[in-house]
Amino acid sequence: MLIIIINNLLTLFGLITNSVFFCAIEMVTTLTDPQTTTWVNVFSTDKGAVYQSDAERCWYLNFACKVAKFDYRCLMKLRKAVYNVDIEGKLLETTKDPDVEIIFICACDHTYILTLLQIIALKEILEGTFVMLQLNQILQDRLYRTAV
């Protein structure tokens, strides 16, 4: 049963491979129980974005028509899983295997089935996000050091 589902998904993504499909859903705020939580845009491209929620202490990844909530540990695991995909090796393969990767992260309830172009786009988003987080840390250190 699982093999049939995966084969159907691979067939679906095999059809999408010829024309890359990305959804751009702009979400800035979301409603929780009694209050409104604001999401701050950390990094975005035309393919997706990463938002930070200080109230919930988490990050939201808007990518491939899916908005997923990650804590820092799971975001690091996603980054590691995306970086471990050998994109160059897959592009140089001459086999007829579909150019689809299934990215599953342990201890997270999110799974991504992505084409190579989507993996490149996700890698760009994650690289930009972590650069912005490091830049923010450097600025905080410099400002705090000059204030004290």
Secondary structure as GFF3:
##gff-version 3
##sequence-region A 1 148
A	DSSP	alpha_helix	2	17	.	.	.	ID=ss1
A	DSSP	beta_strand	29	31	.	.	.	ID=ss2
A	DSSP	beta_strand	36	38	.	.	.	ID=ss3
A	DSSP	beta_strand	40	44	.	.	.	ID=ss4
A	DSSP	beta_strand	48	53	.	.	.	ID=ss5
A	DSSP	beta_strand	58	63	.	.	.	ID=ss6
A	DSSP	beta_strand	66	70	.	.	.	ID=ss7
A	DSSP	alpha_helix	72	83	.	.	.	ID=ss8
A	DSSP	alpha_helix	87	92	.	.	.	ID=ss9
A	DSSP	beta_strand	100	104	.	.	.	ID=ss10
A	DSSP	beta_strand	111	115	.	.	.	ID=ss11
A	DSSP	alpha_helix	116	147	.	.	.	ID=ss12
###
